[in-house]
């Protein structure tokens, strides 16, 4: 694959342009939700509560129940720990220890507002999920096929179809598609020496989606992609192995 492959020039039809807008907006809301989760974590740390150290997802079922109780005024660690789901990996003793702390009224107010914002974002993201799924219903077979690739889930497949479309005749071969996406390595050689080169700028939605899919594939079990990731990571490091 060479860096100089031409980028196909075409204007997607209106339905695909609208679909791109939907997935772009969904991605922005998902990022906003992640930012809000980080703000919640800062508020907890300000009260010396280390929930994030024992719960992998503080906005999961157990974390949400505990956070809601804290925001409502509950402070006893034992009472808060009892709200966690029994399937949570952390033990009750670990939860109690992590929940020793105290938030003042100002911090509880911030926590309530942040949780309200997360609930609103969840509703908006769910609405976008439903709308995207409805518009992609005619391409269910293509989505199922993409979903069989290690590292690709339903949302990843939706993003790929929204950006690329399903008409592959626009691309002479796979090399051109990879180049158009900005995911193939550049070529910078002089006097037989390979110099540092960059990838071209591709569609940011597609680049982000494919990068996340590659990271997920690297964590998959018993797959060729995982074996390839481990081989490259052993020579060039995990960051290089994840990058295009």
C-alpha positions as CSV (number, residue, x, y, z in Angstrom):
1,X,0.0,0.0,0.0
2,X,1.4,3.3,-1.1
3,X,0.8,6.8,0.3
4,X,0.2,8.2,-3.1
5,X,-3.0,6.4,-4.0
6,X,-5.7,8.8,-5.2
7,X,-8.7,9.6,-3.1
8,X,-12.0,8.9,-4.8
9,X,-13.9,12.1,-5.4
10,X,-17.6,11.6,-4.9
11,X,-20.4,13.2,-3.0
12,X,-22.4,10.7,-0.9
13,X,-26.2,10.7,-1.4
14,X,-28.3,12.7,1.1
15,X,-29.3,9.6,3.2
16,X,-25.6,8.7,3.8
17,X,-24.7,12.4,4.6
18,X,-27.5,12.5,7.1
19,X,-26.4,9.2,8.6
20,X,-22.9,10.5,8.9
21,X,-24.2,13.5,10.8
22,X,-26.1,11.2,13.2
23,X,-23.0,9.0,14.0
24,X,-20.8,12.1,14.3
25,X,-23.2,13.6,16.8
26,X,-23.5,10.3,18.7
27,X,-19.7,10.1,19.0
28,X,-19.6,13.7,20.3
29,X,-22.2,12.8,23.0
30,X,-20.3,9.6,24.0
31,X,-17.2,11.7,24.4
32,X,-19.2,14.3,26.4
33,X,-20.4,11.5,28.7
34,X,-16.8,10.3,29.2
35,X,-15.8,13.8,30.2
36,X,-18.7,14.0,32.7
37,X,-17.6,10.7,34.2
38,X,-14.1,12.2,34.7
39,X,-15.7,15.2,36.4
40,X,-17.6,12.9,38.7
41,X,-14.4,11.1,39.6
42,X,-12.8,14.4,40.5
43,X,-15.6,15.3,42.8
44,X,-15.3,12.0,44.5
45,X,-11.6,12.3,44.9
46,X,-12.2,15.8,46.4
47,X,-14.1,14.0,49.2
48,X,-11.5,11.3,49.5
49,X,-13.8,8.6,48.1
50,X,-11.9,6.1,46.0
51,X,-14.8,4.3,44.2
52,X,-13.0,4.3,40.9
53,X,-10.2,2.2,42.4
54,X,-12.5,-0.8,43.1
55,X,-15.2,-0.3,40.4
56,X,-14.1,-0.5,36.8
57,X,-17.1,1.6,35.6
58,X,-18.3,4.1,38.1
59,X,-21.4,4.8,35.9
60,X,-22.3,1.1,35.7
61,X,-25.2,-0.4,37.6
62,X,-23.5,-0.6,41.0
63,X,-21.6,2.6,40.7
64,X,-24.7,4.5,39.7
65,X,-26.7,3.2,42.7
66,X,-23.9,4.2,45.0
67,X,-23.4,7.6,43.5
68,X,-27.1,8.4,43.6
69,X,-27.2,7.5,47.3
70,X,-24.1,9.7,48.0
71,X,-25.7,12.6,46.1
72,X,-28.9,12.2,48.2
73,X,-26.9,12.5,51.4
74,X,-26.0,8.9,52.5
75,X,-22.5,8.8,53.9
76,X,-22.2,5.5,55.9
77,X,-19.7,3.3,53.9
78,X,-21.5,0.1,55.0
79,X,-24.9,1.4,53.7
80,X,-23.4,2.5,50.4
81,X,-21.5,-0.8,49.9
82,X,-24.7,-2.7,50.4
83,X,-26.1,-1.1,47.3
84,X,-23.6,-2.8,45.0
85,X,-24.6,-5.7,42.8
86,X,-23.6,-9.1,44.3
87,X,-21.8,-9.9,41.0
88,X,-19.4,-7.0,41.5
89,X,-15.8,-8.2,41.5
90,X,-14.9,-6.0,44.5
91,X,-15.6,-7.5,47.9
92,X,-17.8,-5.7,50.4
93,X,-14.8,-5.0,52.5
94,X,-13.0,-3.3,49.6
95,X,-16.0,-1.2,48.9
96,X,-16.4,-0.1,52.5
97,X,-12.7,0.9,52.6
98,X,-13.0,2.8,49.2
99,X,-16.1,4.6,50.4
100,X,-14.6,6.1,53.5
101,X,-14.7,9.8,52.9
102,X,-17.0,12.8,53.1
103,X,-18.5,15.2,50.6
104,X,-19.8,18.6,51.6
105,X,-23.1,20.1,50.4
106,X,-21.4,21.9,47.5
107,X,-19.8,18.6,46.3
108,X,-23.1,16.8,46.6
109,X,-24.9,19.5,44.6
110,X,-22.2,19.1,41.8
111,X,-22.6,15.3,41.9
112,X,-26.4,15.6,41.5
113,X,-26.1,17.9,38.5
114,X,-23.5,15.7,36.9
115,X,-25.6,12.6,37.4
116,X,-28.6,14.4,35.9
117,X,-26.4,15.4,32.9
118,X,-25.3,11.8,32.4
119,X,-28.9,10.5,32.5
120,X,-29.8,13.1,29.8
121,X,-26.8,12.1,27.7
122,X,-27.8,8.4,28.0
123,X,-31.3,9.2,26.8
124,X,-29.9,11.2,23.8
125,X,-27.5,8.5,22.9
126,X,-30.2,5.8,23.1
127,X,-32.4,7.9,20.8
128,X,-29.6,8.2,18.3
129,X,-28.9,4.5,18.5
130,X,-32.5,3.8,17.6
131,X,-32.5,6.3,14.7
132,X,-29.2,5.0,13.3
133,X,-30.5,1.4,13.6
134,X,-33.7,2.3,11.8
135,X,-31.9,4.0,8.9
136,X,-29.4,1.1,8.5
137,X,-32.1,-1.6,8.6
138,X,-31.8,-2.2,4.8
139,X,-28.1,-3.0,5.3
140,X,-28.6,-5.6,8.1
141,X,-26.8,-8.3,6.2
142,X,-23.7,-6.1,5.7
143,X,-23.7,-5.1,9.3
144,X,-23.9,-8.7,10.5
145,X,-21.0,-9.6,8.2
146,X,-18.8,-6.7,9.6
147,X,-19.7,-7.8,13.1
148,X,-18.0,-11.1,12.6
149,X,-14.6,-9.3,12.3
150,X,-12.6,-9.5,15.6
151,X,-12.7,-6.1,17.3
152,X,-15.8,-4.9,15.4
153,X,-19.1,-4.6,17.3
154,X,-22.5,-3.4,16.3
155,X,-21.8,0.3,16.8
156,X,-18.4,0.0,15.1
157,X,-20.1,-1.6,12.1
158,X,-22.7,1.2,11.9
159,X,-20.0,3.9,11.9
160,X,-18.1,2.1,9.1
161,X,-21.2,1.7,6.9
162,X,-22.2,5.3,7.6
163,X,-18.9,6.7,6.5
164,X,-17.8,4.3,3.7
165,X,-21.2,3.2,2.5
166,X,-21.8,-0.1,0.8
167,X,-20.9,0.6,-2.8
168,X,-17.4,-0.6,-3.0
169,X,-17.2,0.0,-6.8
170,X,-15.9,3.5,-5.9
171,X,-12.6,2.0,-4.8
172,X,-10.6,0.1,-7.4
173,X,-9.2,-2.3,-4.7
174,X,-8.7,-2.6,-1.0
175,X,-5.5,-0.5,-1.1
176,X,-7.4,2.5,-2.3
177,X,-10.0,2.2,0.4
178,X,-7.3,1.9,3.1
179,X,-5.5,5.0,1.6
180,X,-8.8,7.0,1.4
181,X,-9.4,6.2,5.1
182,X,-5.9,7.5,5.9
183,X,-4.9,4.2,7.6
184,X,-2.0,3.1,5.4
185,X,1.6,4.0,6.3
186,X,3.3,6.7,4.3
187,X,6.4,6.0,2.2
188,X,9.5,8.2,2.7
189,X,12.6,6.6,1.3
190,X,15.8,8.2,0.3
191,X,19.1,6.5,-0.8
192,X,17.7,3.2,0.3
193,X,16.9,4.5,3.8
194,X,13.4,4.5,5.3
195,X,12.7,7.7,7.0
196,X,9.9,8.7,9.4
197,X,6.6,9.1,7.5
198,X,3.1,10.0,8.4
199,X,-0.3,8.8,7.3
200,X,-2.5,11.1,5.4
201,X,-5.5,12.7,7.0
202,X,-8.6,10.5,6.6
203,X,-12.1,10.8,7.8
204,X,-11.8,11.4,11.6
205,X,-14.9,9.3,12.4
206,X,-13.5,6.3,10.4
207,X,-10.0,6.7,11.7
208,X,-11.2,6.7,15.3
209,X,-13.6,3.8,14.7
210,X,-10.9,1.7,13.0
211,X,-8.3,2.5,15.7
212,X,-10.7,1.4,18.4
213,X,-11.5,-1.7,16.5
214,X,-7.8,-2.5,16.2
215,X,-7.3,-2.0,19.9
216,X,-10.2,-4.4,20.6
217,X,-8.9,-6.9,18.1
218,X,-5.6,-6.8,19.9
219,X,-7.3,-7.9,23.1
220,X,-9.4,-10.7,21.4
221,X,-8.6,-14.3,22.1
222,X,-7.2,-16.9,19.7
223,X,-7.3,-14.7,16.6
224,X,-4.8,-13.9,13.9
225,X,-5.2,-10.2,14.6
226,X,-4.2,-10.6,18.2
227,X,-1.2,-12.6,17.2
228,X,-0.2,-9.9,14.7
229,X,-0.6,-7.2,17.3
230,X,1.5,-9.1,19.8
231,X,4.2,-9.7,17.3
232,X,4.4,-6.0,16.3
233,X,4.1,-4.8,19.9
234,X,7.1,-7.0,20.9
235,X,9.3,-5.3,18.3
236,X,7.9,-1.7,18.2
237,X,5.8,-1.3,21.4
238,X,2.1,-1.4,22.0
239,X,1.5,2.2,20.8
240,X,3.1,1.6,17.5
241,X,1.2,-1.7,17.2
242,X,-2.1,0.2,17.6
243,X,-1.3,3.0,15.3
244,X,-2.0,2.9,11.5
